[in-house]
Amino acid sequence: MTERAYPQGVPCWIDTGQPDVEAAAGFYSGLFGCTFEDVMRPGGPSRYLIAKLNGQDVGGLASTQGGAAVWSTYIAVKDADTAV
């Protein structure tokens, strides 16, 4: 993952869980022009792809076991306990 610094309280990462990772990667690649790097070990129980745009990490794409697609947004904080 690319090292970056974010101001407190701003979104710093997004990812989505999808029942069909290949279809989702194809869709987002066509929509945004990003490429994907599979970062899970081969033969593992799930997949996690890092979406890259212009060589920079921009988000994640995970496999889910059936069901609907889900999205997660992560917010930058220095201390999670204090932020809560």
C-alpha positions as CSV (number, residue, x, y, z in Angstrom):
1,M,0.0,0.0,0.0
2,T,1.2,3.5,-0.7
3,E,2.2,5.6,2.3
4,R,0.1,8.7,2.7
5,A,-0.8,11.2,5.4
6,Y,-4.4,12.4,5.8
7,P,-5.8,15.2,7.8
8,Q,-7.9,14.1,10.8
9,G,-11.5,13.4,10.0
10,V,-11.3,12.9,6.3
11,P,-12.0,9.7,4.3
12,C,-8.7,7.9,3.8
13,W,-9.7,4.5,2.3
14,I,-12.8,2.9,0.7
15,D,-13.4,-0.7,-0.2
16,T,-16.3,-2.8,-1.3
17,G,-17.3,-6.4,-0.8
18,Q,-18.7,-8.0,-3.9
19,P,-20.2,-11.5,-4.5
20,D,-18.5,-11.6,-8.0
21,V,-15.0,-10.0,-7.7
22,E,-14.1,-10.5,-11.4
23,A,-17.3,-8.8,-12.6
24,A,-16.8,-5.9,-10.1
25,A,-13.2,-5.5,-11.1
26,G,-14.1,-5.4,-14.8
27,F,-16.9,-2.8,-14.1
28,Y,-14.7,-0.5,-12.0
29,S,-11.8,-0.9,-14.4
30,G,-14.0,0.3,-17.3
31,L,-15.7,3.0,-15.2
32,F,-12.6,4.6,-13.7
33,G,-9.7,3.2,-15.7
34,C,-8.1,1.6,-12.7
35,T,-6.0,-1.6,-12.5
36,F,-6.2,-4.2,-9.8
37,E,-3.5,-6.1,-7.8
38,D,-4.6,-9.3,-6.0
39,V,-2.9,-9.2,-2.6
40,M,-4.2,-12.5,-1.1
41,R,-2.3,-15.7,-1.2
42,P,-3.3,-18.0,-4.1
43,G,-5.8,-20.6,-3.1
44,G,-7.0,-18.6,0.0
45,P,-10.6,-18.6,1.1
46,S,-11.2,-15.1,-0.2
47,R,-9.8,-12.4,-2.4
48,Y,-8.8,-8.8,-1.8
49,L,-7.8,-6.6,-4.8
50,I,-6.1,-3.2,-4.4
51,A,-7.5,-0.8,-7.0
52,K,-4.8,1.5,-8.5
53,L,-5.1,4.6,-10.5
54,N,-2.0,6.2,-12.1
55,G,0.1,3.9,-9.9
56,Q,-1.5,5.0,-6.7
57,D,-3.6,2.8,-4.3
58,V,-7.1,4.2,-4.4
59,G,-9.4,1.5,-2.8
60,G,-10.0,-2.1,-2.2
61,L,-12.3,-4.8,-3.6
62,A,-13.0,-7.9,-1.5
63,S,-14.9,-11.1,-2.2
64,T,-18.0,-11.8,-0.1
65,Q,-19.9,-15.0,0.3
66,G,-23.2,-14.3,-1.5
67,G,-25.6,-11.6,-0.6
68,A,-25.5,-8.0,-1.6
69,A,-22.5,-5.7,-2.3
70,V,-21.3,-3.7,0.7
71,W,-19.2,-0.5,0.9
72,S,-16.9,0.6,3.8
73,T,-15.4,4.1,4.2
74,Y,-12.5,4.6,6.6
75,I,-11.8,8.0,8.3
76,A,-8.4,9.1,9.3
77,V,-7.8,9.6,13.0
78,K,-4.6,9.7,15.1
79,D,-6.1,7.7,18.0
80,A,-9.2,5.5,17.5
81,D,-10.1,5.4,21.2
82,T,-10.0,9.2,21.4
83,A,-12.1,9.5,18.2
84,V,-14.8,7.2,19.6
